[in-house]
């Protein structure tokens, strides 16, 4: 989906540089990983703001997380400052 500016156990803020908008009205699945730690979570767009010269800032909220998913995301946050988000297929969409 893009470069992650901020990641927490409840959501993320990313920069999208591609023109395609992320659907705001539907829930989608994302893959978050750092080295061998991986979390697959449902998410939805909370806000999209176009920033000239930067791209689109997209705030996403994780929804219906299990405790295992939340712990995996917390572990990623603790271990990394360079995150990647992946789309449904698991292929990088940055």
Backbone torsions as a table, in degrees:
resi	resn	phi	psi	omega
1	UNK	NA	-36.5	-179.7
2	UNK	163.5	-172.7	178.8
3	UNK	-81.0	130.6	-177.3
4	UNK	-87.0	123.2	176.1
5	UNK	-90.3	-35.3	-178.0
6	UNK	-149.6	140.1	179.3
7	UNK	-137.6	133.6	175.2
8	UNK	-137.6	178.7	-179.6
9	UNK	-72.8	-6.9	-179.9
10	UNK	-116.5	-7.3	179.4
11	UNK	174.9	-171.3	-178.0
12	UNK	-151.8	157.4	172.8
13	UNK	-119.9	124.1	-177.5
14	UNK	-127.2	161.0	172.3
15	UNK	-109.5	122.6	173.1
16	UNK	-102.2	128.7	178.9
17	UNK	-101.9	-15.2	176.6
18	UNK	-80.3	156.2	-175.7
19	UNK	-75.3	-24.8	-176.9
20	UNK	-63.4	127.1	179.7
21	UNK	-81.4	148.0	173.5
22	UNK	-82.1	131.3	-178.6
23	UNK	-62.0	128.8	-177.5
24	UNK	-86.4	-18.0	-171.5
25	UNK	-98.0	-1.2	-176.4
26	UNK	-129.1	157.6	176.1
27	UNK	-90.1	140.3	179.0
28	UNK	-136.1	165.0	-178.2
29	UNK	-101.0	135.5	175.4
30	UNK	-126.1	156.2	176.8
31	UNK	-112.7	127.0	177.1
32	UNK	-118.2	132.2	179.2
33	UNK	-146.8	153.9	172.1
34	UNK	-146.4	117.5	-175.1
35	UNK	49.5	-120.9	-177.1
36	UNK	-89.3	-4.8	-179.3
37	UNK	-86.6	129.0	-177.3
38	UNK	-139.9	139.5	175.1
39	UNK	-131.9	133.9	175.1
40	UNK	-113.7	116.9	-173.9
41	UNK	-134.4	155.2	172.9
42	UNK	-83.8	144.3	-178.1
43	UNK	-146.2	163.9	172.9
44	UNK	-145.4	152.9	179.6
45	UNK	-77.7	130.9	177.7
46	UNK	-98.8	-37.1	-176.7
47	UNK	-157.5	144.4	174.0
48	UNK	-132.3	125.8	-179.6
49	UNK	-130.0	121.9	176.6
50	UNK	-77.1	130.8	177.5
51	UNK	-120.3	116.0	-177.0
52	UNK	-58.0	130.2	178.4
53	UNK	82.4	-8.5	-178.6
54	UNK	-113.5	-47.7	-174.0
55	UNK	132.4	-149.3	179.1
56	UNK	-113.0	125.2	173.2
57	UNK	-82.0	126.4	-178.0
58	UNK	-122.3	119.6	175.2
59	UNK	-96.9	124.2	178.4
60	UNK	-119.6	149.6	179.6
61	UNK	-116.9	133.5	175.3
62	UNK	-80.3	137.9	-176.7
63	UNK	-124.7	150.3	174.9
64	UNK	50.8	44.8	-178.7
65	UNK	-80.2	142.6	171.5
66	UNK	-84.2	166.9	177.9
67	UNK	-63.4	-36.9	177.7
68	UNK	-63.3	-42.3	177.9
69	UNK	-63.3	-45.4	-179.6
70	UNK	-61.4	-42.1	179.0
71	UNK	-65.6	-38.2	177.7
72	UNK	-63.9	-43.2	178.7
73	UNK	-65.3	-42.3	177.6
74	UNK	-59.5	-40.0	179.1
75	UNK	-65.4	-39.4	176.4
76	UNK	-63.1	-44.6	179.2
77	UNK	-60.7	-43.4	-179.2
78	UNK	-65.4	-31.7	-171.4
79	UNK	-98.9	-10.6	-172.1
80	UNK	-143.1	150.6	170.9
81	UNK	-120.3	8.9	177.5
82	UNK	-131.6	98.1	-174.7
83	UNK	-104.5	158.7	172.7
84	UNK	-130.3	140.2	173.7
85	UNK	-111.6	141.1	-178.7
86	UNK	-121.5	154.4	-179.7
87	UNK	-81.4	-173.8	-177.8
88	UNK	-53.2	-37.6	-176.0
89	UNK	-78.7	-12.8	-178.0
90	UNK	87.2	-3.1	177.8
91	UNK	-87.1	143.4	-177.4
92	UNK	-64.0	135.4	-178.5
93	UNK	-122.6	28.6	-176.3
94	UNK	-72.4	NA	NA
